[in-house]
């Protein structure tokens, strides 16, 4: 039997999932197959509606080597494992004459821990463990969640939190799960043979395709201890998120509350001298954190440095003491000891990292009304880490709808540790970028409106003219508006003002309900508007007439006082580069491209992306930002835009009336 061609395989897979084969999808599949065959690296920009998951799954399955697929969102992981992979494997089985296995793998804390469920969890204030089911009132929300978890544990095959519907609170889940540091280990655990996390790892070892998330991929790269099975191909979907997810995993945090928890957990497992040393160091750290002023610490103040050294040394003493003592009077000593060790080691590691003061780290102090004071440390850049760990010994494919910023892939490539496309060099991985386009006709389906007449936005200033413009646009559109704001404060002010100005158009505000409920309610009622900030720029998929106007209040540059972004910008400038373009403009371009992508989600969608910031039309960097957006027809004519919105609204209402009549 002759080997099936890639077009045959793709055609079978597309038919199986009920999709439509598109030229961009074919181009993508061919490019991915070539990269896998050559062992090379590829960046693929594939617009919404291309069908990119099949564009990489089909050539990966055809090649027959183990592949890891890492995504940023749970929604895409579920789509791959529950929909795309089962149907694709079934469709390709007769042609490949084999049935590739697949599995999902997440971090340990995503799985129910049977030890903690049945034996209880270590309690800070007492020796031993306590029964969380007895401690929580059965009529409380926590008690009800815990009882549901106990019932669910008897029937679940995966123990995966995301398979529990409806979900439970973070507080409830924390009482039946453990981190990798807290786990006593399958060999020591009475429930090791039944462990859901261990079973997930075993399934992943046997699977040809392993679906995971960016965070676990980052842990696998950063911590040196492999958590993913060996693989020959890595595919990173939603790759525009990768740098921020890796940065998050590589960021350390130290808070007084965290340190005090470590003190309580260790106190009765060590001798009195070691416990007192850690307690004294914790009190000194807490006093200084109450006095500190928010912002970046380019040099660690002397008194804070001494406090951190005391904390580091005391934590090290406690870690040694915990390892040297055994106390059989402590119920389930291994679990109690492991949790205490995890807490103290986390304090030690961050304190030592800050004290050591690497030039590649950024340290800053934050104070939140709700969460209190924290000391944070993050890498100046993760590009070197990614270059060294991500692109070695395997073919890597990175794909997203937004990888090409300002007209090329070099900005995103640089953030991943890659040189300019086509650059030769010993330490620079070879790669190429491919833009396979979009099935949508952007110039006919969408308008980019730049409100050039508005005053230049000032930081956190009142913008009455912007609110006037927003009001008129919503009225012209008949609601149907997704408002993307550069800060939560701006979103709240706009919602409050417009609710009184145009009460006929309900305005939903991020934070007032869960994100899922907000999007569901927004999609259900075309007159409704949805206002919010960062997660809405990337997390809304509402095709059809409920979203025909996407408004950005201003270009989403990072705040000038953002410690990490400003440090990265300064580092580029110190090296002779353009820090503003490399950091701030790239950040804004990526968010704007994602935000503009909320408008056209299907071939029948029509509408307007309105940017209420004159700088997109007047500033020198405006061209770079515009080149990062879909190729909408562009205008600054406010009257023309209002007429277009009114016409789109009228057509949508007519279509809705026809559907209602037919029903």
VODOKE-777308 format. One line per 4 residues: for each residue z, y, x of C-alpha. Coordinates in steps of 0.5 Angstrom, whole numbers. Each point is the difference from the previous one (the first is absolute). Layout:
Z/Y/X  ...
END
This chain:
0/0/0  -2/7/3  5/5/1  0/5/-6
-2/7/2  5/6/-1  -4/3/-6  0/-7/-4
8/0/1  1/7/-2  -4/-1/-6  4/-6/-2
6/4/1  -2/6/-4  -2/-4/-5  7/-4/0
4/7/-1  -5/3/-5  -2/5/4  -7/4/2
-3/-1/7  -1/7/3  -4/2/6  6/2/4
4/-6/-1  -6/-4/3  0/5/6  8/-1/1
0/-7/-1  -6/-1/6  4/5/4  6/-4/-1
-3/-6/2  -3/3/6  6/2/3  4/-6/-1
-6/-4/3  0/5/6  8/0/0  -1/8/0
4/5/-4  -3/4/-6  2/6/-5  -3/0/-7
0/5/-5  -2/-3/-7  1/5/-6  4/-2/-6
-4/-5/-4  -4/-3/6  4/-7/-1  3/1/7
4/-6/0  -5/-5/-1  -4/4/5  5/-3/5
3/-6/-3  -7/-4/-1  -2/1/8  7/-2/2
0/-6/-4  -7/-2/2  2/1/7  6/-5/0
5/3/4  7/2/-2  0/7/-3  6/4/-1
-1/6/-5  5/6/0  0/5/-6  4/6/-1
2/-1/-8  2/-6/-4  -5/1/-5  -6/-2/5
4/-6/3  1/-3/-8  -7/2/-1  -2/-4/6
5/-6/-1  -1/-1/-7  -7/2/-2  -5/1/6
2/-6/4  1/-5/-5  -7/1/-3  -3/1/7
2/-6/2  -2/-4/-6  -7/3/1  -1/-1/7
3/-7/0  -7/-4/-2  -4/4/5  5/0/6
2/-7/-2  8/2/2  5/3/-4  4/5/4
7/1/-1  3/7/-1  7/3/-1  4/6/0
6/2/5  5/5/0  6/2/3  6/-4/-1
4/5/-4  -6/-1/-5  3/-7/-2  6/-2/-4
5/-3/5  3/-6/-3  6/0/5  2/7/-2
-1/-1/-8  4/-6/0  5/1/6  1/8/-2
-1/6/5  5/2/6  4/6/-3  1/6/5
8/1/-2  2/-8/0  0/-6/4  -5/-5/-3
-5/1/-5  0/2/-8  -3/-3/-6  -5/6/-2
-1/-3/-7  8/0/-1  0/7/3  -5/3/-5
2/1/-7  -5/-4/-4  -2/6/-5  -2/4/6
-7/1/2  2/-3/7  4/-6/-3  -6/-1/-5
-5/0/6  4/-5/4  0/-5/-6  -7/1/-1
-1/-2/8  5/-6/-1  -4/-2/-5  -7/1/3
2/-3/6  0/-7/-3  -7/0/-2  -4/5/5
-4/-4/5  -1/6/5  7/4/-1  -5/6/2
3/6/-4  -7/2/-2  0/-6/-4  6/2/-4
-3/4/-7  3/5/-2  3/1/7  7/2/2
4/6/3  0/0/8  8/0/-1  -1/-7/-3
-5/-3/4  4/2/7  6/-4/-3  -5/-6/0
-4/1/6  1/1/8  -4/3/6  -3/-4/5
6/2/5  5/-2/-6  -3/-7/-1  5/-5/3
-7/-5/2  -2/-6/-4  3/-5/5  7/3/-2
-1/2/-7  2/-5/-5  -6/2/-4  -5/0/6
-4/-6/-3  -1/4/-7  -1/7/3  -5/4/-3
-2/4/6  -1/-6/5  -4/-3/-6  -5/6/0
0/0/8  -2/-8/0  -5/2/-5  -3/5/4
0/-4/6  -5/-5/-4  -4/5/-3  -7/3/2
1/6/-3  7/4/0  1/6/-4  5/5/3
2/7/0  0/5/5  7/0/1  0/-7/2
-6/1/5  4/6/3  6/-4/1  -4/-6/3
-3/5/5  6/4/2  6/-5/0  -4/-5/5
3/-6/-5  -6/-2/-3  1/-1/-8  -7/-1/-2
-4/-6/2  -5/0/6  -7/2/-3  -7/2/3
-1/5/-5  4/6/-3  -3/4/-6  4/7/-2
-1/2/-7  2/7/-2  0/2/8  1/7/-1
7/-2/-2  1/-4/7  2/5/5  6/3/-5
2/-7/-2  1/-2/7  3/7/2  5/-2/-6
2/-7/3  1/3/7  4/6/-2  8/-1/1
5/4/-4  8/1/1  4/2/-6  8/1/0
0/-5/-6  -4/-5/3  5/0/6  6/0/-4
-3/-6/-3  -1/-3/6  7/1/2  3/-3/-6
-4/-6/0  2/-1/8  7/2/-1  3/-7/-1
-4/-4/4  2/3/7  6/2/3  4/6/-2
-2/4/7  -8/-1/-1  1/2/-8  4/6/2
-5/2/5  -6/0/-5  4/3/-5  2/6/4
-8/1/2  -2/-1/-7  5/6/-2  -3/4/6
-7/-1/-2  2/2/-7  3/7/2  -6/2/4
-5/-2/-6  4/4/-5  -1/6/5  -7/-1/2
-6/4/-2  -7/-3/-3  -6/0/5  -3/-3/6
5/-1/6  -5/1/6  7/-1/4  6/-4/-2
6/5/-1  5/-2/5  5/-2/-5  -4/-4/-4
-3/-4/6  8/-1/2  1/-3/-7  -6/-4/0
2/-3/7  7/-2/-3  -4/-3/-6  -4/-4/4
5/-2/5  5/-2/-6  -6/-4/-4  -1/-4/7
7/-2/0  0/-2/-7  -6/-4/1  3/-4/6
7/-1/-4  -4/-2/-6  -3/-6/4  6/-2/4
5/-1/-6  0/-5/-6  5/0/-6  0/-6/-4
4/4/-6  -6/4/-1  -4/-3/-6  -7/-1/2
1/3/7  -8/-1/2  -2/5/-6  5/5/1
-1/0/8  -7/0/-1  0/6/-5  5/4/5
-4/-1/6  -6/2/-3  3/7/-2  3/1/7
-6/-2/3  -4/5/-4  5/6/2  0/-2/7
-8/0/1  -1/6/-3  6/4/3  -3/-3/7
-7/2/-2  2/7/-1  5/0/6  -6/-2/5
-4/5/-3  -7/-2/1  -6/5/1  -4/-4/-5
6/1/-5  1/5/-5  7/1/-3  2/5/-5
6/1/-5  -1/0/-8  5/2/-5  -1/-2/-8
4/2/-6  0/-7/-2  0/-5/6  4/5/5
-1/1/7  -5/-5/5  -2/0/7  -7/-3/1
-5/-2/5  -7/-1/0  -6/-2/5  -4/7/2
-6/-5/-2  -1/-7/-1  -7/0/2  2/-3/7
4/-6/-3  -6/-1/-5  -5/0/5  4/-5/4
2/-5/-5  -5/1/-6  -6/-1/4  1/-5/5
-2/-7/-1  -3/0/-7  -6/3/-4  3/6/-4
-3/3/-6  3/6/-3  -3/3/-7  2/5/-5
-4/5/-5  3/6/5  -1/-2/8  -6/5/1
3/7/1  -4/6/1  -6/-4/1  2/-5/5
5/-6/1  3/3/7  6/4/-4  2/-7/-3
-2/-4/6  4/5/5  7/-1/-4  -1/-8/0
-1/0/8  -7/0/0  -5/5/5  -6/3/-3
-5/-5/-3  -4/-2/5  4/1/6  1/-4/5
6/-2/4  5/-5/3  5/1/-5  -4/3/-6
-1/-6/-5  -8/0/-2  -1/2/-7  -5/3/-5
0/3/-7  -4/-1/-6  0/4/-6  -3/-5/-6
0/6/-5  2/0/-7  -3/-3/-7  2/7/-3
-5/6/0  5/5/2  -5/6/-1  -1/-2/-7
7/-2/-2  4/5/3  1/7/2  4/3/5
3/7/-2  3/4/5  4/6/-3  -2/5/5
2/6/-4  8/-2/1  5/3/5  1/-4/6
6/-4/-1  6/1/3  6/-5/2  4/-1/-6
-2/6/-3  -1/2/-7  -7/-1/-2  -1/3/-7
-8/1/1  0/-8/1  4/-2/-6  -5/5/-4
-6/-4/3  3/-7/-1  2/2/-8  -7/2/-1
-3/-6/3  4/-5/-4  -2/4/-6  -7/-1/2
1/-7/1  4/-2/-6  6/-2/4  -3/-7/4
3/3/7  3/-3/6  4/6/3  1/-2/8
5/5/3  2/1/7  7/0/-1  5/-3/-6
3/7/-1  -7/3/-1  -2/-6/-5  7/1/-4
-1/8/0  -7/-1/-3  2/-5/-5  5/4/-2
-4/6/-1  -6/-3/-3  4/-4/-5  2/7/-3
-7/2/0  -4/-5/-3  5/-5/-3  -6/-3/-4
-2/-4/7  6/-4/1  2/0/8  3/-6/3
4/1/7  1/-5/6  7/-2/0  1/1/-7
-2/-7/-2  -2/-6/5  -7/1/3  -3/-6/-4
3/3/-6  -3/7/1  -7/-3/2  0/-5/-6
2/6/-5  -5/5/4  -6/-5/-1  2/-1/-8
-1/7/-2  -6/4/2  4/7/-2  6/-2/5
0/3/7  4/-3/6  3/4/6  3/-3/6
0/0/8  -2/-5/5  0/-7/-3  -5/3/-5
-5/2/5  -1/-7/1  3/-4/-5  -4/2/-7
-6/-5/-2  -1/3/-7  -8/-1/-2  -3/3/-6
2/6/-4  7/1/1  -1/3/7  -6/5/0
3/5/4  4/-1/7  4/7/3  2/1/7
5/6/0  -1/1/7  -3/-3/6  5/-5/2
2/1/7  7/-2/3  5/4/0  1/5/6
7/-3/1  -2/-7/-1  4/-3/7  -5/-5/1
-7/3/-2  2/6/4  2/-4/6  -7/-4/0
-3/7/-1  3/3/6  -1/-6/4  -8/0/-1
0/8/2  4/-2/6  -5/-5/2  -6/6/-1
-2/-3/-7  0/4/-7  7/-2/-3  -2/3/-6
-6/-4/-2  2/-6/3  6/-1/-4  1/5/-5
-7/1/-2  -1/-8/0  6/-1/-4  -2/5/-5
-7/-3/0  2/-7/-1  4/2/-6  -5/4/-3
-5/-6/0  5/-4/-3  2/5/-6  -8/2/-1
-1/-8/-1  5/0/-6  -6/3/-4  -6/-5/0
3/-7/-1  -6/-3/-4  -8/2/-1  1/3/-6
6/5/2  -2/8/0  5/5/2  2/6/5
4/0/6  3/7/0  3/2/7  5/7/-2
0/2/8  -6/5/2  1/-3/7  -4/-5/-1
-6/5/-1  2/5/5  4/-3/6  -4/-3/6
3/-7/-1  -3/0/-8  -6/-3/2  4/-6/4
4/-1/-6  -6/0/-5  -4/-5/4  6/-5/-1
-1/0/-8  -5/-3/-4  -6/3/0  1/4/-7
-4/6/-2  4/6/2  1/7/-3  4/6/0
-2/2/-7  6/0/-4  -4/1/-7  -5/-6/2
6/-4/1  3/1/-7  -6/-1/-3  -1/-6/3
7/-3/-1  -1/2/-8  -7/-4/0  4/-6/3
6/1/-5  -5/0/-6  -4/-6/2  6/-4/2
3/2/-7  -6/-2/-4  0/-6/4  7/-1/-2
-2/1/-7  -6/-5/0  5/-5/2  5/1/-5
-5/0/-5  -3/-7/2  7/-3/0
END
